[in-house]
């Protein structure tokens, strides 16, 4: 059970990658821009999380669904996958909305 959450995040990322590939939305449209934007988003929200952890706003808590692998205190590895998923889905949805507006 300890890797359930990260597994779901990876399956979700794979699903978005399949959608992205099929319709050339983000990575297959402009890989450099997509990589930069994803990296910037994940870095920004990681810094946000670290600030929240330092201010005692965020904490890991306990769950049988997370792996227990920590990048730092109260910063589980699943958080990086979640932030990547969040940024990737936003880029995909943004591109879909742009395409719908131009039709």
N, C-alpha and C positions, 0 to 999 in steps of 0.2 A: 504493500500500500504506500510505502514511503516515496515512491517515484510516480505516483498517479498524477499529481498536478503538473509536473514537468513533462510527462508524457502527453497529457492533454494539450499543453502549450505547443509542443513540437508537432503534434498532429494538426493543430490549428494553423501553425506557421506553414506546414506543408500544403494544407488546403489553400491558403492564400497564395502560395507560390504557384500552385497549379492554375489558379484563376489568373494570376499575373501572367504566366506563360501563355495561356490560351488566348488572352486578349491583348497581350503586350501593353500592360498598363503602367508598370513602374520600372522594375529591373530590366525587363526585356525591351523597354522603350529607350531608356537612357541609364545605363548601369552606373556610370560615374556619379551622376547627379543623385541617383537613388542611394548608392552606398554612402555618399557624403551626408545626405539628408537623414538616413537611418542612423548613422553613427552620431551625428549631431543631436538628434532627438534622444537616443538612448543615453548619451553622455549628459545632456541637460537634465533628464529626469532622474538619472543616477545621482547627480549632484543634489537635486531636489530631495531625493530620498535620504541621502546622507545628512543633509541639513535637518530634515525632519527627525531622523534618528538621534542626532546630536541634541536636538531640542526636546527630546523625549515625547515627540508627537507620534512617531511610528515605532512599532516593535513587532517582532516576529510572532510572538504568541506560541501556541502549541497546536499542532495538527498532525494527524497520522498520515496525511496525504502529501506532505512535503518531504524532501530527501534529507534535510538536516545539514546539507552542505552549505557552508556560509562563505560568502566573499569577504565579509567583515561582520562584526557583531550586529545582529538584527538585520542583516542584509543577505538573505538566502539567494542561492544561485538562480532559483526560479524567477527572481525579480528581473534579472537581465533578459530572460526569455519573455516574460510578460511585457517588459518595456519595448522589446523588439517587436512583439506582436502588436502592441498598441500603436507604435509608430508606423509599422508596415500597413496595418489595416487603414490607418488614417490616410496614408499616401494613396492607397488603392481607392478608397471611397472618394477622395478628392479628385482623382483622375476620372473616375466614373461620372461624378457630378460635372466636371469640366466638359466631358464628351456629350453629356445629355444637354447641356446648355447650348452647345454649338450645333445641335441637330435642328 
